[in-house]
Amino acid sequence: MDRIGRPLLFAALALTLVAGAFAAWAGWSWYGAAHDDTAAYATARDDALEAGEQAVQNLNTLDHKDLAHGLDLWESSTTGELHSQLAGGRSAFEKQVREARTVSTAKVLDGALTELDERAGRARVMVALRVTVTASGGKSSQKDSRMLGELTRTDGHWKLSALGQAPVGDSATTD
């Protein structure tokens, strides 16, 4: 080998070793990230939050012209005691809404999962939403509210098992 060939051979060999080491590191990192419990937990958290926001929106949206569909959506979004309450009071509530002839629509402004126990299949969510109620005369009013919900995983899906208003008040005190 001549003087130029030997250094090029060593440079090529060194470059090959560096590339091989980088490929091994990248593969190991990818495998570790793909099998990390943190990623699975983040996915479960996102799924629970999305389901909670949607369920709270569903329970604050109802159109007297499509009442059966709206109430079916309420029932399909809930489980446990909340589901039993909604199903048990359905006919009386249906009569009230038909007489009032109102349309309510909800828009989620923001939401957060405040607790997640993936193993037990339980979660808590806080959702800020704007509810617009339109009366039969066409006059509408808007109200912003914060709701606290409890979610239970049933058959692989998150559903609301409890829902209530979040306390609102001034937390600042003056002396």
N, C-alpha and C positions, 0 to 999 in steps of 0.2 A: 504494500500500500504506500501511496505517496503521502507527502506532508499534508495535502489538502483533504484527502479522502478520510484519513483517520479522525480528525476533529469533526467532520460532518457525520461520520458514523456514530461517534459518541454523542453528538448533539441530537441525532435522530433517536438514539436509544434512550437518552434522558427525557426527551419529549414524549416518547411512547410510555415510559414509566409514569410520568406526571399525568398524562391523559388517562392511563389505566387507574391510577390512584383516585383521580377526580371522579371517574365513572363509578368506581366502587363506593366512594363516599356519597355520591348523589343517589345511587340505588339504595344504599342503606338508609339515608335520610328519608327518601320517598316511602320506603317500606315502613319506617317508624311512624311517619306522619299518617299514613293510611290506616295503621292499626293502633292509633293513639286513642285512649278513652276520652280525651279532651274533645276531640272532633265529634265523637258520638254524642257526648253530653251537650255540646253546642247545638247539634242538630235537633236533639230532643227538646232543648230549651226553645229553639226557634219554632218548632212544630207546636209546642204547647202555647206559646205566645200568639202565634197566628190563629190557632183554633179558638183561643180565648177571646181575642179581639173580634173575630168573626161571629162567635156566639153572642157576645154582648151586643154587637150591632144587630144581629138577627132579632134579639129579644126587645130591641127598641125601635123596630121597624114593623109597621102594620098598616095595611090599606083596607078600608072597609069594602072596597070593590073586589078584592081578591083575598077575602078573609080566611077561607079554608086553607089556601096555600101558605099564608103567613103563619097561621097557628100550627100547621103541620111542621113548618120550619122551626118554630119555637120548640115543639116537642122533639124534633130530631136533633136539636142543639143541646138538649139537656138530658140529665140522668138523675137517678136517686129521688130524694124528697122534692127537689125543685120540679122535676119532671112529673111526679105524682100530683103536685099542687096545680100545675098548669093543665094537665089532662083532666083532673077532677073538676076544675072550675071553668073548663072550656065553654060549655054551653051558655052559662050566665055571662061570661065575658064577651062571648060572641054577640049576644043580644045587646049588651051595652054599646059595643062598638058600632053595630049596625044602626042603632038609634042615634048615636052621636054623629055618625057619618064622617069620621075623621081619618086623616092619613098622616102617619108619622114615619119619618125617615131619619135614620141615624147615620152619622159619619164619624168614624174613628179619627180622633185628632192625634192621639199618642197612646202607647201602651207599654207596660213593663211587667215582666214576670218577677214577682217578689219572692217566690219560693218554688222549688222544684224538688220533689222526691221521686225520681224516676222509677226506683225499685218498687215503691208502694203505689205508683200510678196516681200521684196527687200533685197538684200545683195550685198556686194562687197568682192571680193577675189583677193589675190595676189598669183601668182603661179610661181615658178621657175622651168624651165624645160630645158631639153637638147634635141635639135632637130637634128637628123641625116638625111642628105639628100644624097641619092645615085643617081648619074647620070646614064644615059643609058650605059656608058662605064664601070660601076662598081666602079668608084671612089666615095668615100664618104667624106663628111665633117660634122663636128659637130659644133653646136653653142649653147651656153647657153644663155638663155634669161629669163627675168622676164615679166610676163604679168599681167595686171590689168583687171579684168572683173567685170561686173555688172550682177547680177542674178535677175531674176524675177520668182516668183512662179506662175506657170500656171497649172491648173487642178491637184494641189497637188504635182507637180514636179518642181524642180528648173532647170531653163534653162538660158543660157547666153543671155543677151539682149544687151550687148556691150562688146567689147574686144579691148585692145590696149597694146602697149609696155609700160612698166613702165620706167620712166626716170632713166637713169643710169649716174652716174657721181661721181666725187670726191667731197664729202661734206666737206672735210677738207680744210681750207684756211691757207695760210702762209702769214705773213706780211713781 
